Amino acid sequence: MNSAAMNQGNEKIKIYETVLSSPGFGEKCKIVLQLSRQNILLLSRVIEFGLEADKKDMKADILTLLSEEDFDEFRKVVVEILQKGGLTDFYQKLKLL
């Protein structure tokens, strides 16, 4: 990665840090979603894929800013949406393929 790209990545991280630390951004918000089971499966996998990504490969990505508590919160989201969609067992079996 060249120095211009690294600087741009570092700037992006600083902007994300600023936004995420802004007043009110730590408050809990209730979100009501109505998703098809198809989209529940896809969203679950997208979230898990992001959580499984190696932080070393993300160098200048917003995910590097997440704490372990944040990761746990996203894991809980996956569990909750799969349960509400009645897809927990199906999803686990699908991941084994």
SULPEBEL-V497765 format. One record per backbone hydrogen bond with DSSP energy under -1.0 kcal/mol. CO is the residue of the C=O (numbers start at 1). NH is the residue of the N-H. Records with the same first field share a line. If there is no record, write none. Layout:
# SULPEBEL-V497765
CO = NH + NH
This chain:
# SULPEBEL-V497765
2 = 6
3 = 7
4 = 8
5 = 9
6 = 10
7 = 11
8 = 12
9 = 13
10 = 14
11 = 15
12 = 16
13 = 17
14 = 18
15 = 19
16 = 20
17 = 21
19 = 22
22 = 25
24 = 27
36 = 40
37 = 41
38 = 42
39 = 43
40 = 44
41 = 45
42 = 46
43 = 47
44 = 48
45 = 49
46 = 50
47 = 51
48 = 52
54 = 57
61 = 64
62 = 65
63 = 66
67 = 71
68 = 72
69 = 73
70 = 74
71 = 75
72 = 76
73 = 77
74 = 78
75 = 79
76 = 80
77 = 81
78 = 82
79 = 83
80 = 84
81 = 85
82 = 87
83 = 86
87 = 91
88 = 92
89 = 93
90 = 94
91 = 95
94 = 97
